[in-house]
Amino acid sequence: MKASVLRTLIVCWSLCCGLAFGAAADSPGVRLPDGRVLAPDIARVVQRGVLNVALLDRDTPPFVFEKNGELAGVDIDLVRQVGSELKVPIHFDRSSKTYDEVVERVADGRADLGVSKLARTLKRAQSVQFSTPYMHLEHSLLLNRLAFAAVARDQSVSQAVRHFTGTIGVLGGSAWEEFARRNFVQATVVPFATWAGAVEAVKGGKVVAAYRDAIEVGMVMKTDPGLALTLRTVSFSDLRSALCLMVGARDFSLLSLVNEIVSNQTDPPTVSNLLKKL
């Protein structure tokens, strides 16, 4: 009887040890030659020896721009902190023609991070993960005064804007296409290859409005104050886009690292400060 109990205890002990050792063997951590144990997504970057970052193929100051032959800006500062924490150099891939293409490169694994003043959207939420927002931007309309008056008729400005039935120019392949279709369901959304093209269309009355964030719309009027005679702006305090860094759908540890970096900013960017710099 005692021998039977002893054998049972030995078997149970062996099973427990086996489970414990098995759990250790099946641990998701990756042990590197230097002894560090890293999460698989972090280890992938460290073992490769470079952090791949997707960017738009053109500058988006003050978030991404070239200065003295080097990339700079709000987004670039955050990315460099990620590279510094991982102790790897950064490869910037500027081959994406649209904002959505930047996101696609992250979604299919061609890039570890995607930046370029990227906003959170429902469409993008289906393919990538968003970091904690590092900034929020109010939505704004740039309106052609005459064209808007014809659309508004006897409505107040707020009524006419909320129930907008005119044409809205947006930057194609950007979050603003989705925002326009969701927020102005009765409007006709007209994508343009560039933001400058949308602005010119508003100036010429080819579209009633152009839709983007408060910084971009504000810069149009700041650059040419004389436009106030023919154009006006309307901003929405209840409509804001959240700017984020974007990581792959399975890169949870990389996302945690990015979130810590965003949360620990000592001087987070604001619209007023960025407009002053521009």
Secondary structure as GFF3:
##gff-version 3
##sequence-region A 1 278
A	DSSP	alpha_helix	2	25	.	.	.	ID=ss1
A	DSSP	beta_strand	30	31	.	.	.	ID=ss2
A	DSSP	beta_strand	37	38	.	.	.	ID=ss3
A	DSSP	alpha_helix	40	48	.	.	.	ID=ss4
A	DSSP	beta_strand	51	56	.	.	.	ID=ss5
A	DSSP	beta_strand	65	67	.	.	.	ID=ss6
A	DSSP	beta_strand	70	72	.	.	.	ID=ss7
A	DSSP	alpha_helix	74	86	.	.	.	ID=ss8
A	DSSP	beta_strand	90	96	.	.	.	ID=ss9
A	DSSP	alpha_helix	99	107	.	.	.	ID=ss10
A	DSSP	beta_strand	113	114	.	.	.	ID=ss11
A	DSSP	three_ten_helix	124	126	.	.	.	ID=ss12
A	DSSP	beta_strand	128	130	.	.	.	ID=ss13
A	DSSP	beta_strand	135	144	.	.	.	ID=ss14
A	DSSP	alpha_helix	145	152	.	.	.	ID=ss15
A	DSSP	alpha_helix	157	162	.	.	.	ID=ss16
A	DSSP	beta_strand	167	171	.	.	.	ID=ss17
A	DSSP	alpha_helix	175	183	.	.	.	ID=ss18
A	DSSP	beta_strand	188	192	.	.	.	ID=ss19
A	DSSP	alpha_helix	195	203	.	.	.	ID=ss20
A	DSSP	beta_strand	209	213	.	.	.	ID=ss21
A	DSSP	alpha_helix	214	223	.	.	.	ID=ss22
A	DSSP	three_ten_helix	225	229	.	.	.	ID=ss23
A	DSSP	beta_strand	231	243	.	.	.	ID=ss24
A	DSSP	beta_strand	246	248	.	.	.	ID=ss25
A	DSSP	alpha_helix	252	263	.	.	.	ID=ss26
A	DSSP	alpha_helix	271	277	.	.	.	ID=ss27
###
